[in-house]
């Protein structure tokens, strides 16, 4: 009877160790998944906020241009004006 009890206790101990190991691995896996998900959420949040900042900068620039030039011009027109001004400056200097 003593030997049977000893074997049962040893078997129970091994089963408990296996269950604890399974729980530990599941917890580590879950934590890793949550960490990856959180990092992705943070990255998406940063991208969204940077996009909002870019939009605000564009609004500020457009507002400034409107106040100084008197009208709003689109980006391609602005680019054209800058290129023309640079070309004119080159001709005057060189």
Secondary structure, 3 states (H helix, E strand, C coil): CHHHHHHHHHHHHHHHHHHHHHHHHHHHHHHHHHHHHHHHHHHHHHHHHHHHHHHHHHHHHHHHHHHHHCCCCCHHHHHHHHHHHHHHHHHHHC
